[in-house]
Amino acid sequence: MLLIAQVILLGTGTPNADPDRSGPSVAIVANNTPYIVDFGPGIVRRAAAAKIKPSDLKIAFATHLHSDHTAGLPDLIFTPWTLERTAPLELYGPKGLAEMAKNIEKAYRQDIKIRLTGGEPSNKTGYKVNVHEIKPGQIYRDANVTVEAFRVPHGEWPEAFGYRFDTSDGRSIVISGDTGPTDAVAKACNRCDILIHEVYSTAGFARRPPEWQRYHAKYHTSSEQLAEIATKAHPGLLVLTHQLFWGTSEKDLLAEVTRLYQGKVVSAHDLDIF
């Protein structure tokens, strides 16, 4: 029986240490199979809170290699292994991801050795990682989902990607990743069911120091810029994530977007389901 795909916001946070928002991560769950996009701090426990078994965390996609989006990678590699995942982690993302995974395995070589030879029940495959460094276009397909990657501009990062998931039950989900304003997101969405997009408050930005204004203007998308993107994209639902409030409220941020965008918008929290 075909099951309706779910989108679960595992983490909606930023580098700020907000105890209510774990590091950035989204789960697309299709036919009870989770597909993870980004793996910020707290990934495995947030997945468990969403009723996703750690041993089912087998396929993941990285939008880019900023630490707030990847600091949970050791957790994603090793915790499911200790909880009886036998399949290697299949990991997709930009150049540099293979080196990151290789160095994580090297850093944890003592842990791996003890778990394999120190008497703990274990397997010899579940800690391994198969890395697929990607180019734009279709990068993954199985019976549940088809995944396309598209480039987005994220400051000085040489490669950053957004993803579009088309599920076997007919849903289309686009995840921007961290990005400055770009028509690539609207093109990838093109009346998609759900557009999950990062955002910062325009009003809060005006109060930031000049050096931070220069940074955020180059690396991220303002509420007003997102409204313009969403107007072009026509998603069934716009989901705000990775929200930078800077002293504004969630209500204020939503008002900034909806003042210029007439579609349906929600500001996401950890463990929201769509």
Disulfide bonds with the S-S distance in Angstrom:
Cys189-Cys192 2.18
